[in-house]
């Protein structure tokens, strides 16, 4: 369906947990030692009911996120039931890749068509510094397992952080030369843990074009401007929520792991879907889509107005 500004909203990012096996510096609070409120997250039946109601409102694409969705013991069943929901034509999943080798075959047979894997560094020390407790070897094992299984697309998400990983742009680009992988460079947003970070930490995706002059522009896909190395097997995407925001063409809504619907990632507005069912649930989603804000304020120098950290909302 269309919102009040005429945008076609057909994409739902559904967080299935606020827990994660990593502690990335731009996502989770420092010193966070527990795995969140397990009892507070949506049950599998609640997730499926929300997806069903969303499909009635015109949602066709679902991305399951977290936290880390693979820490849920019932994630494969969630994928199967979501993919079987009438009206849903595409099911994607975002993961840090650590647990992917264990689940990759079941995910594919349960209806997942595309995978996004977070990989901010190819340096073992930097990777551990960013994730606080992860290993590069573990993440890469997930990447290669996904590439070997022939998913419709395997995207690698790299959040650019000034003075941390912006010296690895060329190394990450090389993944697209050697593999049919699609590397997406993403501008870090001032939200949650990063809201008070120094401006030098925020790097425009324009730096990728400056460093890699051989990139050839080939079009766009969703919010990403696409490029390719002349001899590359995969593609390079630049996602610029700050330097050139894509709000006028935004096509998504989000549901947090506790059932709160966020029409805009950076708005404080949330609609509680928990406890609703049937037409009442459909009406709540319908109204949230119609009232979706036109744009965020990040490009005006503001920090996000969201009241949550990213692990609670979903990437």
Secondary structure, DSSP 8 states (H G I E B T S, - for coil): -B-TTS-B--EEEEE--S--S---TTTS-TT--S---GGGS--HHHHHHHHHHHHHTT--EEEEESS-GGGSTTHHHHHHHHHTSTT--EEEEEE-STTHHHHHHHHHHTT--EEEEE---SSHHHHHHHHSS--HHHHHHHHHHHHHTT-SEEEEEEEEBTTTTTT-HHHHHHHHHHSS-EEEEEE----GGGTTS-GGGB--THHHHHH-TT-EEEEEETTEEEEE-TT-SSEEEEE-TTTT--GGG--EEEE-TTSEEESSTT-S--EE-TT--HHHHHHHHHHHHHT--S--SGGGT-----SS-HHHH--
